[in-house]
Amino acid sequence: MDKLLLILSTTRRSNKCIKEAIDVASKGNIPLIILFVIDEEIPQKILEKMREDGWIGGKPTESLFNAVLEEYSVQGREKVAEIEEMAKSRGLEFKSIIRKGTFIEEALAVAEAENVSLILVTRRKRLSMSRFLFGSAVAEIQERVTCEVRVIDE
């Protein structure tokens, strides 16, 4: 049975990608798996940058890290609830998954566990040099899965 995986995260929640996923699932009458990854690398990078720029002194406490992570968790649950309402209004079969971890690893784990046939994911706008130097999470997902991956550019 075909399944569509919509991958969202702390920094990837394009309304264009969400609409496309709902439309594709509706037209194909296929179940929609909504994955929201609360990327644990993001708060760490934010706190490191704040420390480097002098906004906070010393090493940030774990409670500050957890507070940022919790805010992202709240935002993730709200976004997933919004998409669930859209899916319900279209009569779609759906399943929601919220995971904490790294974007790539969580996306790959769910894609494999759910045996999806199509993945929709947003590619953030970045400079070509940035992609060259630091790589692309979307490109890595495309390389490591056997199903089709549709990339929706912001």
JOCORLIN-V565311 format. One record per backbone hydrogen bond with DSSP energy under -0.5 kcal/mol. CO is the residue of the C=O (numbers start at 1). NH is the residue of the N-H. If there is no record, write none. Layout:
BEGIN
co=<CO	CO>
nh=<NH	NH>
END
This chain:
BEGIN
co=<2	3	3	4	4	5	5	6	6	7	8	9	12	14	15	16	17	18	19	20	21	22	23	24	25	25	26	31	31	32	32	33	33	34	34	35	35	36	36	37	37	38	38	39	39	40	41	42	43	44	45	46	47	48	49	50	50	51	61	62	63	64	65	66	67	68	69	70	71	72	73	74	75	76	77	78	79	80	81	82	83	84	85	86	87	87	88	93	95	97	99	101	102	103	104	105	106	107	108	109	110	111	111	112	117	118	119	120	121	122	123	127	128	129	130	131	136	137	138	139	140	141	148	149	150	150	151	152>
nh=<31	117	118	6	33	7	120	8	35	122	37	12	9	18	19	20	21	22	23	24	25	26	27	28	29	30	29	4	33	34	95	6	35	36	97	8	37	38	99	10	39	40	101	42	43	44	45	46	47	48	49	50	51	52	53	55	56	54	65	66	67	68	69	70	71	72	73	74	75	76	77	78	79	80	81	82	83	84	85	86	87	88	89	90	90	92	91	32	34	36	38	40	106	107	108	109	110	111	112	113	114	115	116	115	148	5	150	7	152	124	154	131	132	133	134	135	140	141	142	143	144	145	119	151	121	152	153	123>
END
